[in-house]
Amino acid sequence: MINDLADLDGRGPLWQQIRRALIRPIVDGTWPPDTKIPKEFEIIERYGAARMTVHRALRSLAAEGLVARRRRFGTVVAARPPERPVLEIWDIAAEVARSGGTHAFEILERERADDDPSGAPLGAAKGTPLLRLLVRHFSDGAPLQIEVRLINLAAVPEAETLAFDATPPGSWLVAHVPWTEAEHVISAESAPPEMARLLAVAPDTACLVVERRTWNEGTPITWARLIHPGEKRRLAARFQPAAN
């Protein structure tokens, strides 16, 4: 189990590096639901980190619902329901796996752009090189999500040469690229004919659309527009009142 832990990537605070190293085997399915992850002291020894640093990384994973603490047993990979917190940076491949399905994807379009397209959804400076991707995701062979994505190649240059043949872009970004801020914009739209064809639904079917932007210390990292047939997606959030 300890051998499944990835090397640290050297980006950002140590607790965030450890957090990403722990996320990778969860995202790629090496650790399926209910897998007991390494003990805190093993992670401390693996990365030469302080106990509080490792504890902070584990606490952040628990807060996102990626792992669960079980008394007298330890920390395990969580089996998460299809209902998702609205502000969570979720991963579609891991979600399908946790629901017991088989995830697959195909990249329909891929191109480099030398500037933000019309509307500047990523918010990058003029002239910033970008990678644009159109991806279709499946669960058990049925279309589940259409993903339109822009990646800032000035911030993530390695993305330009990655094939994304085994790991979808969103999963790779979650596991490898640090972020400090995110924004979600949620809307409902009717599927135009081409989108309906890709999702295998009737034209004008109600779809849930999530637009997501992430930044790292103010630098735009990625923008994604995620389109799902309405009946296949439910988002939820739980709040506490603000302190007076």
Secondary structure, DSSP 4 states (H G I P E B T S, - for coil): -GGGPPPP---S-HHHHHHHHHHHHHHTTSS-TTPBPPPHHHHHHHHT--HHHHHHHHHHHHHTTSEEEETTTEEEE----SEEETT----HHHHHHHTT--EEEEEEEEEEESS--TT-SS-PPTT--EEEEEEEEEETTEEEEEEEEEEETTT-GGGGT---SSS-HHHHHHHH---SEEEEEEEEEEPPHHHHHHHTS-TT-EEEEEEEEEEETTEEEEEEEEEEEGGG-EEE----PPP-
